[in-house]
Amino acid sequence: MADEVVVGATRKDLVVVLIDATTGQPIVLTGGSAKLQGRSPDLVAVNIDAVMTLSNPAVGQVTMPSLGSLVTHANLAAASIQSAVYKLRVRFVDASAKVDFGPEFELVFKDNPLGA
């Protein structure tokens, strides 16, 4: 089941620790970068391609602050929907400039109670 994010909620951060599937060890991102990327079949006009913070790059930890700001009430209202399910991945570049993606996960962006 997907986690829920209320649009406009800026207190909730997404924290991800990237782990090497082969070794089981954290992926060192010191000197690298990360982005949160994804799409929603419910809200095709709004793709997510947001730069993440390397919050603890030595242990592969990245953070997307203010998660609820990635989709807005106006986005949902324009599509006449109350929520949108996004399939997302963390795209990262390590210190050797090699690109990879973390596992896919889902977030449901729901309109706030007053729809404003």
Stockholm file with secondary structure:
# STOCKHOLM 1.0

chainA/1-116         MADEVVVGATRKDLVVVLIDATTGQPIVLTGGSAKLQGRSPDLVAVNIDAVMTLSNPAVGQVTMPSLGSLVTHANLAAASIQSAVYKLRVRFVDASAKVDFGPEFELVFKDNPLGA
#=GR chainA/1-116 SS CCEEEETTCCSCCEEEECBCTTTCSBCCCTTCEEEEEEECSSCTTCCEEEECEEEEGGGTEEEECSGGGSSCHHHHHHTTCSEEEEEEEEEEECTTCCEEECCCEEEEEECCTTCC
#=GC SS_cons         CCEEEETTCCSCCEEEECBCTTTCSBCCCTTCEEEEEEECSSCTTCCEEEECEEEEGGGTEEEECSGGGSSCHHHHHHTTCSEEEEEEEEEEECTTCCEEECCCEEEEEECCTTCC
//
